[in-house]
Amino acid sequence: MLSRLHVAFLNCLSASSRRFAASIVCVGLLSNSAFAESEVQTVLRGLVNPSSVSFSPSGELTVCDARGLVVVLKGDQPVNYVTGFDAEHWKSNDEGKKWYAVGPLSAIWSGETLIVTDAGKVDGEETLLFFDAKGKADSGVKTNAVPPTSDDPADKGEGNLTGMSLSKDGSTVYVCGQGFDGKSWVLSADTKSKELKPLLSADDNGVETNSPMQTVVGDANTLYVLYSGKGGEAGGLIVRWNLNTKKPSGQWTLPGVINPMGLAHIEGDQFAVVENNWSLEQTNAGRVLVATLGEPGEAEIKETGISLNGPVSCVFGPDDRLYVSQLGEEFDEPVGSVVAISGLKD
């Protein structure tokens, strides 16, 4: 396991963003029999419960922060690109203590437009927001929210919107909905009309594993979706959906992988998978893995030897390094970071 990623802040920022800092300090070299040496670098730290990582068309790292921020790394300077998102807490006790803050959970670029999930609202009120410039959350153009899709009183509508990806023609955004575990949906939004609607139903198609976390657009009008499963248990699943029929065309279990949350395509049938090892009580050590899908059934899982503190999301950058957000040693403190891992595409 990495030793708490000891790196120093490079500079002091303004009062609104001084807890962010960029770093290119080498954390270490890790290897095993399956992979060449992998260099791990911390590129951004001082984040609170960071989630989605993505890149702008000009190659700028973009990450969501639970303080209601989307941060863009411009050169070596983190900039609060959009601020003022609502935040909610996933956990509370009888004494009124709340913890695990959640703000925007996913942000991707469509050309020069930034699309963000407004995931800090309650289920049934969350939307996608579209931004053509730096600003406040309330300046975004929003989609509709998605109301309950079943008669179950526990179903309040879609929420915790995360794991966005964009169709190759740029017309459609795919996003994971987790409003109600009994009805796991992947939603889609038209980028022109801003209509958000349910698209792919797990339970209607015999997919018993819930909690969709990440979408990845594939070839031949397919969409790969990573499902995390029940918290604290090894039950992750990758489903390849046919977007024409809206039916699964392949399913792969991830043996021994506890609550995977990040998925990024390497090449062919290989994907990087981030294991979060989920708990609402504390952050746990999770792994960065490589899954080879092969024939539907059980994926082949290979260790990279890299372990992080509560890793969440991942994406390959323009430099072919895998960028991973991690929660750090504890929730709700500015100890989260983004690391870059080389060697997985070599």
ZISUL-V555422 format. One record per helix or strand. SS is the DSSP state (alpha for helix, beta for strand). FROM is the first residue (numbers start at 1). TO is the last residue. If there is no record, write none. Layout:
ss = [SS,SS]
from = [FROM,FROM]
to = [TO,TO]
This chain:
ss = [beta,beta,beta,beta,beta,beta,beta,beta,beta,beta,beta,beta,alpha,beta,beta,beta,beta,beta,alpha,beta,beta,beta,beta,beta,beta,beta,beta,beta,beta,beta,beta]
from = [21,35,53,61,69,77,88,98,107,113,128,135,137,141,162,172,185,196,203,212,222,237,247,260,270,285,297,300,311,322,336]
to = [32,47,55,65,74,83,92,102,110,117,131,136,139,142,166,177,190,201,205,217,227,242,253,267,275,292,298,309,316,326,341]
